[in-house]
Amino acid sequence: MKPDTPQSTAPADAEARKAVAPVICYPVQTLPQPDRAQLAQARKALTKTDEVIVPPRDAACFEVPAGHFFRITSIEGPQVGDLNLWNANDLNECFYSGKTRALHGTHLSTGDRMWSGFPTMRPLATITYDSLDWYGFDRFGGGVHDVIGTRCDPYTNALLKGGQYHHCCHSNLTRALSAHRDLPLKQAEALVHDVLNVFMCTGFTQDTHQYFMKASPVRPGDYLEFFAEVDLLGGLSACPGGDCSTEHSSDLAACYPLLVEVFAPQSGALDGWTPPTPNPYDQSHGQGR
Ligand SMILES: [Zn+2]
């Protein structure tokens, strides 16, 4: 955080330097775009093929074939979910929260994509419906579905509060992945990554720019829907923070399950669509040139 009393004296042209207008780091006009019209048409006639209930303070994994849709729905009560996505055929390719944030901003909604890390860096999923898109940003600067936070974890909790808390999203996702793919716990833990905070309402405070959370506006029936651009393995944790109105990493908050449903489009609905190819950069990094 910035100090209340700076140690350094401001230069004479400080105000002029601060008055320079910002430019967007990554203008996205040239980014490969999803065919939103085709996806909007395809999602009108879907057939459910699978469903998974994520228990409160726990996580579950689910598989989504490329070209299918999946939906995360609030049921029973306001609940935040921490979402991990992997390429189902290569778990080393997974969601890259930081680059997704750099491209699409701090909070995602319809049309935004969840990008994988280097070297593949391609869309793993595209958001096709967001029943909370009406929320926008509130007067505190808060919005829903952030890619700011990481995931609640037992290590940070041990530093801030002490003790061993095992139902943080990081541990929930680790156990779920370990069980689903029959991986040793440590191997599974190394594959868990920064999340999309589904339904969580967050922002940065206006004075100190600290990460804040507030009660999620999600209500039962609300959902966030995705199109799987590649074969996906998903992991979803029903955060021990519940609606994240007070705290997480404890058993005090009211927590509810989350519903994950997988849907197939009608045959022919995605004619012309192909899964995105890995990033075209040649990975030579200029060596020998
Ligand atoms: Zn959590």
Residues whose N, C-alpha, C, O or C-beta is under 5 A from the ligand:
A	BS01	ZN	D82 C152 C169 C239 P240
